[in-house]
């Protein structure tokens, strides 16, 4: 069976699943841009390949002898088999590969179960018995020891349930306990973070690193997410996961840094100006310490021009590094 036919079959099923009362044949014809003869062929193929029967019944709102096509209650709630074209296949493989930071046996079993469930619900090329994509996580954090915490987070996210957590902030030796309303789990740079509101602080939003959560206990109390909350807007200006006042950053890049970094998106309103032996990269973003780490990763091939505070921070790091080398002689 060719790709176009399968695509039309799944499109027809999607149309019918939108209405429990049925869809007139004339509307199906208009959506699919096919003749009645070809639409009937699709119906027969769906019955043969997907074991889903499409019934027809009189359309009381249509002209004489017009029919509505309808799925039964069981089929209308069933997942529609999905055929993946080449682009979608690669996208799915990469998305599944993003689970590479789960290392424990239990997490591996969950990943395998998820892969099996997804693959059972779409038609694929059965001749492919090997991975056509691979996601490598060098330096990704290892979450193999916190299965229960991840499970509790998932349950609270699904139920909008408040939790009481014990959390140890970076460079702190003391744990803190407080209640949170978990909103969104964020994957950034091979690490997981949780955007949540703190009821005690009038619902102000914070971001917690999952690997610093010592305990996570559902409270049984439910909460409502504000209608204007959007994780993309919340993190929109952030260079990474930190939310601060956005600043305009201008960096002069040389050599390999100029070649590679100009092809990436670093922030809003990004501009790249080509110069004789360098490029001038400018963008707007928040999170000065995360921007600092990126600039330092470019080594001698990056010079910060603005903002002044970031210039001072980079200079201090380089001077400290030189001092360490001098001390080690």
C-alpha positions as CSV (number, residue, x, y, z in Angstrom):
1,X,0.0,0.0,0.0
2,X,1.4,3.4,-1.0
3,X,2.0,6.3,1.4
4,X,-0.7,8.5,-0.2
5,X,-3.4,5.9,0.4
6,X,-2.4,5.4,4.0
7,X,-2.3,9.1,4.6
8,X,-5.9,9.5,3.2
9,X,-7.1,6.5,5.4
10,X,-5.7,8.1,8.6
11,X,-7.1,11.5,7.5
12,X,-10.6,10.0,7.1
13,X,-10.4,8.3,10.5
14,X,-9.4,11.6,12.1
15,X,-12.4,13.4,10.4
16,X,-14.8,10.8,11.7
17,X,-13.4,10.8,15.2
18,X,-14.2,14.5,15.5
19,X,-18.0,13.8,15.6
20,X,-19.9,11.2,17.4
21,X,-23.0,12.1,15.4
22,X,-21.3,11.3,12.1
23,X,-20.0,13.3,9.1
24,X,-21.9,13.8,5.8
25,X,-20.2,12.3,2.8
26,X,-20.2,15.7,1.1
27,X,-18.1,17.1,3.9
28,X,-15.6,14.2,3.7
29,X,-15.4,14.7,-0.1
30,X,-14.6,18.4,0.4
31,X,-11.9,17.7,3.1
32,X,-10.1,14.9,1.3
33,X,-10.6,16.3,-2.3
34,X,-11.5,12.8,-3.5
35,X,-14.2,11.3,-5.5
36,X,-17.0,9.2,-3.9
37,X,-15.6,6.1,-5.5
38,X,-12.1,6.6,-3.9
39,X,-13.7,7.5,-0.5
40,X,-15.6,4.2,-0.6
41,X,-12.3,2.4,-1.4
42,X,-10.7,4.0,1.6
43,X,-13.6,2.8,3.8
44,X,-13.1,-0.7,2.7
45,X,-9.3,-0.5,3.2
46,X,-9.8,0.8,6.7
47,X,-12.0,-2.2,7.5
48,X,-9.5,-4.6,6.1
49,X,-6.3,-3.2,7.5
50,X,-7.3,-1.4,10.7
51,X,-10.3,-3.7,11.6
52,X,-12.5,-0.5,12.0
53,X,-15.9,-0.5,10.5
54,X,-17.5,2.7,9.2
55,X,-21.3,2.7,9.1
56,X,-23.6,5.0,7.1
57,X,-26.9,6.3,8.3
58,X,-29.5,8.8,6.8
59,X,-28.5,12.5,7.1
60,X,-31.7,14.3,8.4
61,X,-30.1,17.7,7.6
62,X,-29.0,16.8,4.0
63,X,-30.8,16.3,0.7
64,X,-32.7,13.2,-0.1
65,X,-30.8,9.9,0.1
66,X,-27.7,11.6,1.6
67,X,-25.8,9.7,4.2
68,X,-23.6,10.4,7.3
69,X,-20.6,8.2,8.0
70,X,-20.1,7.3,11.6
71,X,-17.8,5.2,13.8
72,X,-19.2,3.2,16.7
73,X,-18.4,4.3,20.3
74,X,-15.5,1.8,20.6
75,X,-13.7,2.9,17.5
76,X,-14.3,6.7,17.9
77,X,-12.2,6.5,21.1
78,X,-9.5,4.3,19.7
79,X,-6.1,5.7,18.7
80,X,-5.8,6.3,15.0
81,X,-3.0,4.3,13.4
82,X,-0.4,6.7,12.2
83,X,1.8,6.4,9.1
84,X,5.2,8.1,9.5
85,X,6.8,9.7,6.5
86,X,10.6,10.0,6.5
87,X,10.7,13.3,8.3
88,X,8.3,12.2,11.0
89,X,10.2,8.9,11.5
90,X,13.4,10.8,12.2
91,X,11.6,13.2,14.6
92,X,10.1,10.4,16.6
93,X,13.4,8.5,16.9
94,X,15.1,11.7,18.2
95,X,12.3,12.4,20.7
96,X,12.6,8.9,22.0
97,X,16.3,9.2,22.3
98,X,15.9,12.2,24.6
99,X,15.3,9.7,27.4
100,X,19.0,8.9,27.5
101,X,19.5,10.3,31.0
102,X,17.3,7.5,32.5
103,X,19.7,4.8,33.5
104,X,18.1,2.6,36.2
105,X,16.5,-0.8,35.4
106,X,13.0,0.5,36.2
107,X,13.4,3.6,34.1
108,X,14.8,1.5,31.2
109,X,11.7,-0.8,31.4
110,X,9.4,2.2,31.2
111,X,11.3,3.5,28.2
112,X,11.0,0.1,26.4
113,X,7.3,0.0,27.3
114,X,6.8,3.5,25.9
115,X,8.6,2.6,22.7
116,X,6.5,-0.5,22.2
117,X,3.3,1.4,22.8
118,X,4.2,4.1,20.3
119,X,5.3,1.6,17.7
120,X,2.2,-0.5,18.0
121,X,0.0,2.6,17.1
122,X,1.6,3.5,13.8
123,X,2.4,1.8,10.6
124,X,6.1,1.6,10.0
125,X,8.6,0.1,7.5
126,X,9.1,-3.4,8.9
127,X,12.3,-3.8,7.0
128,X,14.1,-1.5,9.3
129,X,15.6,-3.5,12.1
130,X,18.2,-1.0,13.2
131,X,18.4,2.4,14.8
132,X,18.4,5.1,12.2
133,X,19.2,7.9,14.7
134,X,21.0,8.1,18.0
135,X,21.1,10.8,20.7
136,X,24.3,11.0,22.6
137,X,24.3,12.6,26.1
138,X,27.9,13.4,27.1
139,X,27.8,15.2,30.4
140,X,24.1,14.5,30.9
141,X,22.9,14.1,34.5
142,X,22.1,10.6,35.8
143,X,18.7,10.2,37.4
144,X,18.9,6.5,38.0
145,X,18.5,6.9,41.8
146,X,15.4,8.9,42.0
147,X,12.7,6.7,40.4
148,X,10.2,7.3,43.2
149,X,10.6,11.1,43.0
150,X,10.1,11.1,39.2
151,X,7.0,8.9,39.6
152,X,5.6,11.3,42.3
153,X,6.3,14.3,40.1
154,X,4.5,12.7,37.2
155,X,1.5,11.9,39.3
156,X,1.2,15.4,40.6
157,X,1.6,16.9,37.2
158,X,-1.2,14.8,35.8
159,X,-3.6,15.5,38.7
160,X,-2.6,19.2,39.4
161,X,-1.8,18.0,43.0
162,X,0.3,20.1,45.5
163,X,3.4,18.5,46.9
164,X,5.6,19.0,50.0
165,X,9.3,18.8,49.1
166,X,12.6,18.7,50.8
167,X,15.1,20.6,48.6
168,X,18.8,21.3,48.9
169,X,19.9,24.3,46.9
170,X,23.3,24.4,45.1
171,X,26.2,25.1,47.4
172,X,24.0,24.8,50.5
173,X,24.5,22.3,53.3
174,X,21.0,22.7,54.7
175,X,17.7,21.2,53.4
176,X,14.5,23.3,53.2
177,X,11.0,22.0,53.3
178,X,8.0,23.8,51.7
179,X,4.9,23.2,49.5
180,X,4.9,23.7,45.8
181,X,2.4,23.5,42.9
182,X,4.2,21.7,40.1
183,X,3.4,23.2,36.6
184,X,5.9,21.9,34.0
185,X,8.9,19.5,33.7
186,X,11.7,21.0,31.6
187,X,14.5,19.2,29.8
188,X,17.4,21.6,29.3
189,X,20.9,20.5,28.3
190,X,20.5,16.9,29.5
191,X,19.2,18.0,32.9
192,X,15.6,18.1,34.2
193,X,14.0,21.1,36.0
194,X,10.6,21.7,37.4
195,X,8.7,25.0,37.0
196,X,6.4,25.4,40.0
197,X,4.5,27.9,42.1
198,X,5.1,28.5,45.8
199,X,1.7,29.0,47.5
200,X,3.4,30.6,50.6
201,X,4.8,33.3,48.3
202,X,1.6,34.2,46.6
203,X,2.1,31.7,43.8
204,X,5.5,33.1,42.6
205,X,7.2,30.9,40.1
206,X,10.5,29.2,40.7
207,X,12.6,26.6,38.9
208,X,13.9,23.5,40.8
209,X,16.7,21.2,39.7
210,X,15.3,17.7,39.9
211,X,18.5,16.1,41.1
212,X,18.5,18.4,44.2
213,X,15.0,17.3,45.4
214,X,15.6,15.1,48.4
215,X,11.9,14.1,48.9
216,X,8.7,14.8,47.0
217,X,5.4,13.9,48.7
218,X,1.9,14.5,47.3
219,X,-0.4,16.3,49.8
220,X,-3.7,15.3,48.3
221,X,-4.6,18.9,47.8
222,X,-5.4,20.1,44.3
223,X,-4.5,23.5,42.7
224,X,-5.5,25.4,39.6
225,X,-2.9,26.7,37.0
226,X,-3.5,30.4,36.1
227,X,-5.0,30.9,32.7
228,X,-2.2,33.1,31.6
229,X,0.6,30.6,32.5
230,X,2.7,29.5,29.5
231,X,6.1,27.8,30.1
232,X,7.4,29.1,26.7
233,X,6.6,32.7,27.7
234,X,8.0,32.2,31.2
235,X,11.3,31.0,29.8
236,X,11.1,32.9,26.6
237,X,14.0,35.3,27.2
238,X,16.1,32.9,29.2
239,X,19.5,31.8,27.8
240,X,19.0,28.5,29.8
241,X,16.8,27.9,32.7
242,X,17.4,31.1,34.8
243,X,14.8,33.9,34.6
244,X,16.2,37.4,35.1
245,X,15.8,40.8,33.5
246,X,16.9,40.4,29.9
247,X,20.0,42.2,28.7
248,X,21.6,42.9,25.3
249,X,24.7,40.8,24.8
250,X,27.3,41.5,22.1
251,X,30.2,39.2,21.6
252,X,33.0,39.3,19.0
253,X,33.9,35.7,17.9
254,X,37.0,34.5,16.1
255,X,38.1,31.3,14.4
256,X,36.1,28.1,15.0
257,X,33.8,29.9,17.5
258,X,32.8,32.3,14.7
259,X,32.2,29.5,12.3
260,X,30.0,27.3,14.5
261,X,28.2,29.8,16.8
262,X,26.8,32.0,14.1
263,X,24.7,29.0,12.9
264,X,22.9,28.7,16.2
265,X,20.1,30.6,17.9
266,X,21.2,32.2,21.2
267,X,18.5,34.7,22.0
268,X,15.8,37.1,20.7
269,X,16.5,39.8,18.1
270,X,19.7,38.0,17.1
271,X,22.0,39.7,14.6
272,X,25.3,38.6,13.0
273,X,27.6,41.0,11.4
274,X,30.5,39.7,9.3
275,X,33.8,41.4,9.9
276,X,37.2,40.8,8.3
277,X,38.5,38.2,10.7
278,X,35.6,37.8,13.1
279,X,31.8,38.1,13.5
280,X,29.8,40.4,15.8
281,X,27.0,38.4,17.4
282,X,24.3,40.3,19.3
283,X,21.1,38.9,21.0
284,X,18.8,39.6,24.0
285,X,18.6,37.0,26.8
286,X,18.5,36.5,30.6
287,X,20.6,34.4,32.8
288,X,24.1,36.0,33.0
289,X,25.8,33.0,34.6
290,X,24.6,30.7,31.9
291,X,25.7,33.2,29.3
292,X,29.1,33.4,31.1
293,X,29.6,29.6,30.9
294,X,28.9,29.6,27.2
295,X,31.3,32.5,26.5
296,X,34.0,30.8,28.6
297,X,33.5,27.6,26.5
298,X,34.7,29.6,23.5
299,X,38.0,30.3,25.2
300,X,40.3,32.8,23.5
301,X,37.9,33.0,20.5
302,X,35.3,35.2,22.3
303,X,35.5,38.8,23.5
304,X,32.5,40.3,25.3
305,X,31.7,43.9,24.4
306,X,28.4,44.3,26.3
307,X,26.9,44.5,28.9
308,X,29.6,45.9,31.1
309,X,28.8,43.6,34.0
310,X,29.3,40.5,31.8
311,X,32.6,41.9,30.6
312,X,33.8,42.2,34.2
313,X,32.6,38.7,35.0
314,X,34.4,37.1,32.0
315,X,37.6,39.1,32.7
316,X,37.5,37.9,36.4
317,X,37.2,34.3,35.3
318,X,40.1,34.5,32.9
319,X,42.3,36.3,35.4
320,X,41.4,33.7,38.0
321,X,42.3,30.9,35.6
322,X,45.7,32.4,34.8
323,X,46.4,32.8,38.5
324,X,45.6,29.1,39.1
325,X,48.0,28.1,36.3
326,X,50.7,30.3,37.8
327,X,50.2,28.7,41.2
328,X,50.5,25.2,39.8
329,X,54.0,25.8,38.3
